[in-house]
Amino acid sequence: MNYEPPLAYFSSHIETIFPALFRKVKDIKYQRERIDTPDDDFLDLDWLRKDSKKLVIISHGLEGNSTRPYIKGMARAFFRYGYDVLAWNFRGCSDEINKQLRFYHSGATDDLNLVVDHASQKGYKDICLIGFSLGGNLTLKYVGEQGPEIKNTISKAVAFSVPLDLYSSCIKISESSNFIYSRRFLNNLKAKVLLKAQTMPGKLGTGALSKIKTIQDFDDHYTAPLHGFKNALDYYNACSSINFLKNISIPTLIVNAKNDPFLSQQCYPHEMLKGHPCITFEAPERGGHVGFTEFNKEGLYWSEKRALSFAEGKLPG
């Protein structure tokens, strides 16, 4: 199943930006469920249900949520194919600031584990995990952490556009050619810190915000200390999913486009994964970051067709 972008998509930035800004996915009407976390916080889960015995759990990317076109597109594809769908929102990403000082981060698998446990109690016979970008890293780290026991709950995992090595990918996204992306992420993250500081007076300092120029700066000042890491480098090392791939024990698909502007060379571990019994690693020439646009009468993007074929155990073609 080779990916060929539309002719008008002549650069990786167009492949990344256009679907994010202009794709419209209609006819998605989630049912929201809020669940409590053990530390007196909450997670908002958005469901599509048809009383299926099969479920897909979808994890979004940095500063995303369940309403992003790439999430809704994947949700619609699996729902049409007979699956129930659970698109969950990370802490503070469902248009309501979360209650605890912590936010979410690339390795917060405790929250994903809570979502999986909650869903598995509903009697599903087949659960597939899908993650995009940061959510892809989270998904792969979770699957690797669980080891062989995950086979009792999860059947397959799929991850697109994954920053497998967080440090080198953080350097990559901070390059001048990626200024538009890094600035947008930083603006959103800083705004979230300011909002949380207002709701928790005296608990979260904001004086460093004006000095933060890169994602690594933000992770040094906020992500790392708020989540128990010494600094950004400690956080990247502890949470990079590349360190957990060897322990993955269920069929897993990783798709990273070669022209992804966010990903470093370390995110294409062909040699490392040679002979891995469970991981299929694919690196299409094109696709951008969470792009993979395709125009067809079904309204399916290539990534959605690829995820469906893998989840159903079909060979690409």
Secondary structure as the mmCIF struct_conf table of DSSP 4:
data_model
#
loop_
_struct_conf.conf_type_id
_struct_conf.id
_struct_conf.beg_label_comp_id
_struct_conf.beg_label_asym_id
_struct_conf.beg_label_seq_id
_struct_conf.end_label_comp_id
_struct_conf.end_label_asym_id
_struct_conf.end_label_seq_id
TURN_TY1_P TURN_TY1_P1 LEU A 7 ALA A 8
BEND BEND1 SER A 11 SER A 11
HELX_RH_AL_P HELX_RH_AL_P1 SER A 12 PHE A 22
BEND BEND2 ASP A 27 ASP A 27
STRN STRN1 GLN A 31 ASP A 36
TURN_TY1_P TURN_TY1_P2 PRO A 38 ASP A 39
BEND BEND3 ASP A 40 ASP A 40
STRN STRN2 PHE A 42 LEU A 48
BEND BEND4 LYS A 50 ASP A 51
BEND BEND5 LYS A 53 LYS A 53
STRN STRN3 LYS A 54 SER A 59
TURN_TY1_P TURN_TY1_P3 LEU A 62 GLU A 63
TURN_TY1_P TURN_TY1_P4 SER A 66 THR A 67
BEND BEND6 ARG A 68 ARG A 68
HELX_RH_AL_P HELX_RH_AL_P2 PRO A 69 ARG A 80
TURN_TY1_P TURN_TY1_P5 TYR A 81 GLY A 82
STRN STRN4 ASP A 84 ASN A 89
TURN_TY1_P TURN_TY1_P6 ARG A 91 GLY A 92
BEND BEND7 SER A 94 GLU A 96
BEND BEND8 LYS A 99 LEU A 101
TURN_TY1_P TURN_TY1_P7 SER A 106 GLY A 107
HELX_RH_AL_P HELX_RH_AL_P3 THR A 109 SER A 120
TURN_TY1_P TURN_TY1_P8 GLN A 121 LYS A 122
BEND BEND9 LYS A 125 LYS A 125
STRN STRN5 ASP A 126 PHE A 132
TURN_TY1_P TURN_TY1_P9 SER A 133 SER A 133
HELX_RH_AL_P HELX_RH_AL_P4 LEU A 134 GLN A 146
HELX_RH_3T_P HELX_RH_3T_P1 GLY A 147 ASN A 152
TURN_TY1_P TURN_TY1_P10 THR A 153 THR A 153
STRN STRN6 LYS A 156 PHE A 160
BEND BEND10 SER A 161 SER A 161
BEND BEND11 LEU A 164 ASP A 165
HELX_RH_AL_P HELX_RH_AL_P5 LEU A 166 ILE A 173
TURN_TY1_P TURN_TY1_P11 SER A 174 SER A 174
BEND BEND12 GLU A 175 GLU A 175
HELX_RH_3T_P HELX_RH_3T_P2 SER A 176 ASN A 178
HELX_RH_AL_P HELX_RH_AL_P6 PHE A 179 THR A 199
BEND BEND13 MET A 200 MET A 200
TURN_TY1_P TURN_TY1_P12 PRO A 201 LYS A 203
BEND BEND14 LEU A 204 LEU A 204
TURN_TY1_P TURN_TY1_P13 GLY A 207 ALA A 208
HELX_RH_3T_P HELX_RH_3T_P3 LEU A 209 LYS A 211
BEND BEND15 THR A 214 THR A 214
HELX_RH_AL_P HELX_RH_AL_P7 ILE A 215 PHE A 218
HELX_RH_PI_P HELX_RH_PI_P1 ASP A 219 THR A 223
HELX_RH_AL_P HELX_RH_AL_P8 ALA A 224 LEU A 226
TURN_TY1_P TURN_TY1_P14 HIS A 227 GLY A 228
BEND BEND16 LYS A 230 ASN A 231
HELX_RH_AL_P HELX_RH_AL_P9 ALA A 232 CYS A 239
HELX_RH_3T_P HELX_RH_3T_P4 SER A 241 ASN A 243
TURN_TY1_P TURN_TY1_P15 PHE A 244 PHE A 244
HELX_RH_3T_P HELX_RH_3T_P5 LEU A 245 ASN A 247
BEND BEND17 ILE A 250 ILE A 250
STRN STRN7 THR A 252 VAL A 255
TURN_TY1_P TURN_TY1_P16 LYS A 258 ASN A 259
TURN_TY1_P TURN_TY1_P17 PRO A 261 PHE A 262
HELX_RH_3T_P HELX_RH_3T_P6 GLN A 265 CYS A 267
HELX_RH_AL_P HELX_RH_AL_P10 HIS A 270 LEU A 273
TURN_TY1_P TURN_TY1_P18 LYS A 274 GLY A 275
BEND BEND18 PRO A 277 CYS A 278
STRN STRN8 ILE A 279 GLU A 282
BEND BEND19 GLU A 285 GLU A 285
TURN_TY1_P TURN_TY1_P19 GLY A 288 GLY A 291
TURN_TY1_P TURN_TY1_P20 LYS A 297 GLU A 298
HELX_RH_AL_P HELX_RH_AL_P11 TRP A 302 ALA A 311
TURN_TY1_P TURN_TY1_P21 GLU A 312 GLY A 313
HELX_LH_PP_P HELX_LH_PP_P1 LYS A 314 PRO A 316
#
